[in-house]
Amino acid sequence: MTAIRRGRRADAAHTPIQQLPWHQPQLTLEPSRILSDDQIEAIHRQSMKVLEDIGMDVLLPEARDILQKAGARVSGERVRIGRDIIDEALKTPPSEFTFHARNPAHNVQIGGKWITFAPVGGPPNCSDLDRGRRPGTLEDAGNFVKLSQFFNTVHTAGGASVDALDLDASVRHLHITANKMRYSDKVPFIYSTGRARLFDGLEIIRIARGVSQEQLLREPSAYTVINTNSPLKLDTPMAMGIIEMARLNQVCVVTPFTLAGAMAPVTIIGALVEQNAEALAGLALSQLTNPGAPFVYGGFTSNVDMKSGAPAFGTPEYMKACIIGGQLARRYKLPYRTSNTNAANSVDAQAAYESVFSLWGAIMGGGNVIQHAAGWMEGGLVASYEKFALDIDLLQMVQEYLKPMIVDDDAMAFSAIQEVGPGGHFFGAQHTLERYSTAFYQPLISDWRNFPSWQAAGSPTAEKKANALWKQALAEYSEPYMDPAIAEEIVAFVARRVEEGGEKTDF
């Protein structure tokens, strides 16, 4: 807390952060296409063949029973799913739906051309310039929620942007979810590693929204990410997550983790066949449980470094996979999740260009939910404060790029061209003077001063400016209002569940 108080005094003389207003962007361009319709159909057919002939190992007996009753062939843990089951499952999920936040002003639309930016989620470690790389704590997790709340271009409170390793795993989810609802009024993530964690998270969200169980069931108010155990396995907690999120009409994002050359074939197309089969198997389980439950098709196919075996992100292969994954999701009329990723170990040029590459693939692939949009480092092992700030600038630039162009007499500026005439300049033109302060995007990190001016200012690097930006954002952050009675009810619920031991099962 001392560091934050020092930050408040130091930032007092600074100009408040001039960020873009809250806005959910849409893809105003046609999404990119790498493959033809025939080629997409070929991947679909091969995915069906994988599900029918090879099948998935489904470890949860309840999930196997649900699939078997629909006609799937079950032998031990192996489940072979016919294309007729997939065809029926594709008829029921919504292609677009409203995701409800604690503050209705922060509701978001999922699907169609809508884009939702979600912060980094899941790393066990965090880093910043001042304290270096270290295990995450509850304080760090809370700080990332505050940053996600403060910056308007982030649309969700996210999951555990960094895990709180200073808390026992049995109760960690309770404190992280409670802090999320306290520090943010945007749409939240919940854990799905075990039924108790999921139910705990949903109850905290229900209390925070001040709604009945019935209203919560009508209004999707939480999302979770289900990662299949690639290749071709659905483990017990993930299957539980799909079933319970479907039963409760909440948002399930099924995302195979298909790294070409490791957990998937070495060819990107082969990896996408596997991704598609695993995602559609999750869809079948979801829709058989509750037809019409909100479902998001997740893509996370990338490659590995064949020299070391380490995951690689922000690669040309990742970009291609993002775009083709979007083509598959649109073929199925499903909302599409993808990610802003990189494999860099420091907030440097590699981190920036890999993020730009992956972010562009995600946007032009038609991504509706962009996970890890801010703060992801080291292939997902680290949540970086500086990278979070740097990504905010990238996301704002994307948001500004997607604004529709206005072509009218005013924009075409004939009067200005007439006023200046041949050989003049437009700095002093009336048209310029009326618009100069809002004409162009003003970056948060980029430094456009000439070299002498930049040098005189102390030669600030992008990383140092990002360090100052996140500190200033935390200093300017203001906790959103919550009814004191609701806040007390959440505290009491968490205290009771901690006393009961939380979720003892650790998968």
N, C-alpha and C positions, 0 to 999 in steps of 0.2 A: 504494500500500500504506500510505503514511503516513496518509492520510485514514481508512482502515479501522481502523488501530491507534488513532487518536484516538477513533474511534467506539466501539471496544471499551472504552476507559477511561471515556468519557462515559456509556456505557450500563450500566456495571457496577452503578450504583446503582439502575437502573430495574427495575421488576417485569418478569420475563420475559413475552413476548407470550403472552396467553391466547387461543389459537385453538382452533377445533373440531378434534376428532380426525380422522384419515384416514377417509374414508368416500366411497364412490361412490354418489351419490344416484340415485333413480329418480323418474320422473314419476308421482306418486301421483294426479294428476288426469287426467281425460279431455283429450286434446289438443284444441286449438281447431280449429274448422272454419269457414272463410269461404265456401267453395263447396260446392255439393251434389255428390253422386256423379256425377250426369249432367254437371255442369259440368267436373268433373275428367276424365271420359271425353272430353269435347269437346276439352280441352287435349291429352290423349293422342293423339286422332285427328289433330289438327292438327299435332302434333309428328311423327307418322308421315308425314304428307303432306310436311312440310318435308324429312325425311330421304329420302323416296322421290323426290320431284319436283325438289327443289333440290339436296339433298345437302350433303356436307362436303368442303372441300379438305383432303386428308390428304397432308402433304408427305413423309412417310417411305415409300419404296417398299415396304419390308418390311410395313408396316402395311396398305398398299393390297393387297398380295398376300394377306395373311391374310383381309381382308374379301372380296376377289374370289373366293377359293376357297370361301367360304361362300355365294356367290350375289350379292354386291353388284355393281352395275354401275359400272365404272371407265372414266373418260374423262380421260386425262391425270392431273391431280392430283385431279379431282373424283370423289367416291365417293358413289353413291346406294345407300342401305341400305334394303332391304325390311323390312316389318313382321314377316315371318316370321323374319328373322334376330334381330330384337329380342325377339320372343316366345320363341324358343329360348334366347337369352341370359338372359332373366329367370328361367329355370327352375333355374339352377345356383348362383348365389352364395348364401352363407349369410345368413340374416336376422339371425343373432346369432352372435358368436364371441368367444373369449378372446384378448386382446392381451397378450403375455407381456413382462414387464419383467425387468431384471437382478435385481431383488429380487422374488421371487414374491408377497410381501405387497403389492406395488404393481401386480400384474396388474389389468387392467380388462376389463369386459365391454362389447362394442360391439354395439348394436342393441337391439331390444325397447323397454323403458321405461328402459334405463340411460342415464345422462348422464355424459359425460366432458368436463371443462373443460381446455382446452389454452391455454397462454399465447400472447401476441402472437408473430407470426412474420413475418420478411421485411423490416422497415423498414431503409432504409440509414442512418437517423439515430436518435439517442437524445437524451433531454433529462432534466435535473433542475434543481431550484431553484438549486443551487450553481454549476453549470457551464454552464447554458443548453443551447441546441440545438446539436448538433455531429454530425459523422460518427461512426458506430459503430466500436468497436475490439474486438479479441479480449477484452480485459479486461471491457468492457461486456457482450459476449455471454456470458462466463462468469458475470458477476454475475446476469444474468437467469436463467440455469440454476440458480444457487444459490437465488434467490428462488423459482423454480418447485419446487425440491426442498424448501425449508423450509416453504412454506405447504401445508397438507394439502388444501385445497380445490382445488388445481391437481393434475391427475391425470397429466400428461405432462411430460417434460422439454422438449417443444416443439421447434421448428426453430431456426433462427437468429433468436432474438427480436430481435436487431439484427445486421445484417451487420458482419463484421469488415473494414472498409475499409482497415485498416492492413496487411493481408496481400494478396498477389497472388491474383487469382481462381483461378489454377491450383491453389493449395494451401490455400485458405481453408477449403474443406469438410473437409479432413483435421483441421485444428486445432480447428475448431468441434465436429466430431463426437467427437473424442477428449476434449475438455473436457467435452462433454455426458455422456459415459459415466463420466468421472472424478467430476464434481460431482453427478451424479444417478443414482439407481437406478430411476427411473420410465421408462415406455415412451417411446422416442425417435422423432424425425422424421429422415429422411434426404433429401438433395438428389436430385433426379432430372433435373437439367439435364446430360444426357450419361451414357452407360453407365458410364464410369470413376468418376464421382462416386458413382453409385448403388452400384456394386460395392465401392468403398472404404468407404462408409458401412456397408454390410451386413457387411463383414469386420470392421470395428472393433466393431460390435455383437455379432457372433458371438464374437469373442475376449473381449469384456467379459462376456458371459453364460457363457463357459466351456463352450460346447456344440459339437457337431459340425455340419457342414454339413447332414447329414441331419436332425438335430433342428431346426435353424433352418428348414428347409423345411416341417417338420410344424407348427411353432409360429410363427404370425405375431408378429414381434418388432420391426418397424419400420413406419412409415407415411410416405407422401409425399403431397403435394397436387399434382394435375395441373390446371393452368388451361388450358382451351381458349382459343384466340385468337379471341374473339368479334368479329364474327359468323361462325360456321360454318367455323372453320378449326382444324385440329390440326397444330401444327408438329412439327418433327423431334424435338427433345429430349423434348417431352411425350409423343409417341407411343412413343418409346423407353422412357420411364418406365412407361407403361401395360403395355407388352409384358413388360419385365423384372420388374416387380413381380408381375405375374401368374405368370410362369414360376417365380418364386422363392416364390410363395405368401405374399407380404407384402401389407400393407394399402394399397390404392390409393384415394385420395379424389379423384374427378374433379369439379371445380368450375368451371363456366363463369363468366366474369366479365362478366355481362350488366347493363350500366348503361342503364336505359331513357332513350331520347333520344340516346344516343351510340353504344354498340356493340350496342344492341338497340332494338326498336320503342319508341316513346314511351309506349305503354300498358303498364301492369304485366302484364296478361294476355298481350299480345304478347311481352313480354320473357320471361315464364315459358314460353311455347311454345318460344322459342329456347333458353332454359336447358335445358328438358326434352329437346329434340332433341339438343343437344350432349352432355349427360350420358349419354343412352342410347347415343349413338354410342361414347362411351368405354367404357360397359359392354359393348357388343358386342365391341369389340377385346379387352378384358380376358378375357371368357369364351371367346371363340374361341381365344385363346392358351392358356388353362388353365381349363377349366370347373371352377367351384367355388372359384376364387381369391377371397379376401375383397375386397369392393368396397363403397365408401361413396358414396351419392348426395349430391353437393354442390350447395348453393344459395347464390348470392351476388348475387342480383338486387336492385339498388337503383335510384335515379334520380340524375340530375344536376341541378345548378342551371342552369336554362335561361337565366339572366342571364349567367353566366360560363363555363358548361361544366364547372365543377368537380364532382367526385363529391360526392354528399350521402349521409349515412348516419344511422341512427337516426331515420329519417323515418317518417311513417305508411305510406308506400309500401313502405319496407323491411320494416316489421312485417308488412304484408299478404303480401309476397312470402315471408317466413320461414314464415308459417303455411301458405300454399298449397303451398310447396315441401315442407313436411312431409306434407301430404295426398298429394302425388304420390309421395313416397318410400314412404309406407305402402301406397299402391295397388300399388306394385311389390314390396313386402315387402323393401325395402332399408334398411339403416342410413342415417341422415340427418345430414349435416354442415351447420352454419350458423355464424353468428359474432356476437360482441359488438362492435359498431362505433360509431364516432362520427366526425364531421368537424371537431371543435373544434381550435383551435390552441393552447389553453392548458387547464390542468386547472381548469376553472371550471364554472359551472352548466350551460353547454351540454354539456360533456363528460359530466357526470353524467346529465342527463336524456335525452340521446341514447343513452347506454349502457343506462340502465334500460329505455328503450323497445325497443331492439334486443334486449337480453337477454331481456325478457319475450316478445317475438315468437319468439325462438329456443327458449325453454323451452316455451311453450305450443304452438309448432309441432311439438313432439315431437323436438327436436334431440337426437341421440345424441352427436355430437362438436361441441362448441362451441369453434371456433377463435377465437383472439384474445380469449379470455375475460378476460385481464388485461394491461393495458399499452398497448393500441392507441390511437394519436392521429393526428390530421391525415389521416384517411382512409387510414391505413396507411403513411404516410411517416415516422412517428416512433414509437419505443418509449419510453414515459415511465416513469421510476422512480416518480414520484408517482402517476401514473394506475394503475400496477400495484398499488400499495398500496391505492388507493381501490377498485379493482375487487375486490380480495380481500374487502373488507367487503361489497360487493354480492353476490359469489358465496356467501359464508357466509350472508348473509341469505336468498338463494334456497334454499340447502341446508336451512336451518332451516325455511323456509316449507314445503318439500316433505316434512318429517317427518310421518308419519301421526299424526292425532289419536287419543288414547286416551280413550275414553268409558267409565269405570267408576265405582264408588262413590267411590273416592278422588278422582278428578278432578272429580266433580260436587260434592264438598266439603260435603255436608249437615252434617257435624259442625262444620265451621267456621262455616257460616251459623247453626247452632244456638247455638254458643258466643258469637258476636258479637251476634246478635239485632238487632232494629230500632234504628236510630240510632247504632250503634257504628262501629268501624273495624276493619280486618283486619290492621293492622301488627303488633300483638302477639299475634294468634291463633296457637295452637300449629301449626295447619296451615301458616300462613305461615312461622313460624320454622323449620320443618323443610325448607322449600323455597326460601327467599328467594334463596339464592346461585345456584341453578340454574334458577329458574322462567322467566326470560326471556333472550332473546339479548342478549349483551353486546357492543356494537359495538367495532370497532377504531378507527374514525375519528369517527363521530358523537359529539357532545358534548352531553350532556343536563343539564349544570349550569345553574343559573339565571344571569342576566346578571351580578350582582355577583361570583359565584364564578368565572365564566368570565373576567371582566375582571381579577380578581385574579391569575388564572393566566397572564396575559399576552395575553389575547384571541386564542388560537390558532385559525387558520383550518383548514379541512379540508385544504388543500394543504400547510400547514406540518406538520400532524399526519401526513399521508401521507409527507412528507419524513423525519420522525423515525422513522416505522414501518419504511420500507424499510432505513434505516441500522441500526436495531436488529435487523432480521431478518438482515442480512448479518453483524452482530456475533455473533448467536446461532447462525448456521448452522454445522453440523458436517458435514464431508465423509463420505459413506457409505463403508463399508469396501469395499475391493477387494483381492483377493489380490495381493501384491507381484509375483509372477511374471506374473500377467495384466496388471498395470499396465506392467511392463517390456516385455511382448510388444506392447502397443498402441504404446508409445513407439517401439519398433524398427520396427513396421510403418509408422507415420507418417513416421519418418526415411527409410526406404527409398523410400516413395512420393514424398516431397519431393525426394529425390535423383534420382528418375526423372523429375521434372517435374510430377507430379500429373496433372491433367486440362488438357491444353493447349488443347483446343477450347473456345472461349468463345462461346456462342450469343447 
